[in-house]
């Protein structure tokens, strides 16, 4: 009898255990679902709700449900909103282009082993490990128009001082430069990983056929590397769209006196933390969210097409 | 001191005596905070409380309050805040506890000792919501050596003289600017205010209407922007806050600088300033309407309405804003808001003599605000600051002032 009492897997399941067994796929997913619910879905839903109200001053203060009035206001705002959209797109586009091209060039250089390769790799990765805010402050000092190092160095070679971050028209290009400086190494890392995983045979075959270095890159390496390039564009693109820290650390609130580097992120931040306009700010964030989702979708669908 | 604490502890508390022994205090990076942190063990010993200090930069502090107070958090007891920047908003939202009874019924605290204008700034709808701890007046910082070299025996008394002297010093010392000041749109507003007042203008007129396009205001914008454009640093930018402007001055690259007196240690401390031994201070130069610098409370202590430890929070304020601490702070270089401390020779003994005199003039002629007194201060500063940067970059000041006035009036109307 005693031996019969030993665990019988299916027969002894009752009540809670049976329920747990039947619903185990939900049970195991529950912690993750709670996490997603609490940290992603709730804030998103709350932001959507706020974007439909006229909340300002304090989130706890009474606010009125006003439907899509905020959306109409934001989308017809050619003063701050649309310029911010243009800056966001411009910043991302230009930074991404340079980062991919430069990143590809550096990755190709590092692809084949050479003397001192380790040191070069460390040096290239340095910007990546620094905090963006610290990077921003550092460049702000270097680019100070009066006492900064950049203008002193230009002075030594006989070039007049440049306004850099201080100029109304040079500030955005300068922040793009800082972004490129900091994030190209990440692209190098991704592309290098892609390059090292490529098989050598197609390249060697092309070499035997007498293809030049450029021809081999253009017609062999690049097409093979394309999936990795798209991944790099996707990761860096989303990141660049969301850039905040470098802009905030270099130009402060509002993106400078003429809003010269005010992207959507900086604008939404200012609306919340400076103006306490929670309704409008949420609206801008939701529109921004849709822009990011949209561009992600466009890129990934291209990637699928490319793979086919 | 111990007796004073004991006395006031009896008078102050009562309604929420069940508070924790740990007091959470949020403070900004400031000389005041450094001084108070050194004195904290004394308070902890006397009161039996443990004080946990959170210290943040100005912007981070403001963001922190925005998030925590909005959420009704109870984990801030005492908060250091800017009465002119966030005061109205916080009071309107009910974030600040009414301290009227606590302050006025406490004889040892001697509330009547506080200067009028600062108290006015921490009062909302006749309720006292904060205790002013740091005051600021705008003064003129200048380089004695450069003035002497150009043959001037005294600092300028009027804004006209300031312009003439700045031009002369600049001409005599190539590479050195005649004048430097803040140029960032919102950052410059507070320091520009003294120019505006001295030209006879204000942000809002007597009837509550926006008045940044009056003749006086336009002259003030043109003067401030023009002085910076013509005699400012060679590569003038439009994003300087005090830290950048101060750096130019302390690097020896400017002759005159108008700024808050509370920052004077940056200029006189040899560790921070290359010109520490040649810095002079003078009262704000007179404009057509006289010398009218601002005289404001820049920081105050308040109690979070959501705090469950309000009685102990008041004990901390009693001590930190009390007579002894205020005197100690003032000796440590932080101008306070108590009349008795200014009257006490000890209270100004550690200041450079010319600075003490300049402050005296400023407290007599001073205006109690340095930015528009509205709820949406950040937004209003950006609006009234636009003509400043437009003037610096040589754009049409009158047009810019008219646009700013219209936008500012709209903001005022919205707040009604």
Boltz contact constraints between the chains, C-beta under 6 A:
constraints:
  - contact:
      token1: [A, 57]
      token2: [B, 93]
      max_distance: 6.0
  - contact:
      token1: [A, 58]
      token2: [B, 70]
      max_distance: 6.0
  - contact:
      token1: [A, 58]
      token2: [B, 93]
      max_distance: 6.0
  - contact:
      token1: [A, 59]
      token2: [B, 70]
      max_distance: 6.0
  - contact:
      token1: [A, 145]
      token2: [B, 235]
      max_distance: 6.0
  - contact:
      token1: [A, 145]
      token2: [B, 237]
      max_distance: 6.0
  - contact:
      token1: [A, 146]
      token2: [B, 233]
      max_distance: 6.0
  - contact:
      token1: [A, 146]
      token2: [B, 235]
      max_distance: 6.0
  - contact:
      token1: [A, 146]
      token2: [B, 248]
      max_distance: 6.0
  - contact:
      token1: [A, 147]
      token2: [B, 251]
      max_distance: 6.0
  - contact:
      token1: [A, 161]
      token2: [B, 235]
      max_distance: 6.0
  - contact:
      token1: [A, 166]
      token2: [B, 237]
      max_distance: 6.0
  - contact:
      token1: [A, 166]
      token2: [B, 239]
      max_distance: 6.0
  - contact:
      token1: [A, 256]
      token2: [B, 239]
      max_distance: 6.0
  - contact:
      token1: [A, 257]
      token2: [B, 184]
      max_distance: 6.0
  - contact:
      token1: [A, 257]
      token2: [B, 185]
      max_distance: 6.0
  - contact:
      token1: [A, 257]
      token2: [B, 238]
      max_distance: 6.0
  - contact:
      token1: [A, 257]
      token2: [B, 239]
      max_distance: 6.0
  - contact:
      token1: [A, 257]
      token2: [B, 389]
      max_distance: 6.0
  - contact:
      token1: [A, 273]
      token2: [B, 63]
      max_distance: 6.0
  - contact:
      token1: [A, 273]
      token2: [B, 66]
      max_distance: 6.0
  - contact:
      token1: [A, 274]
      token2: [B, 378]
      max_distance: 6.0
  - contact:
      token1: [A, 275]
      token2: [B, 379]
      max_distance: 6.0
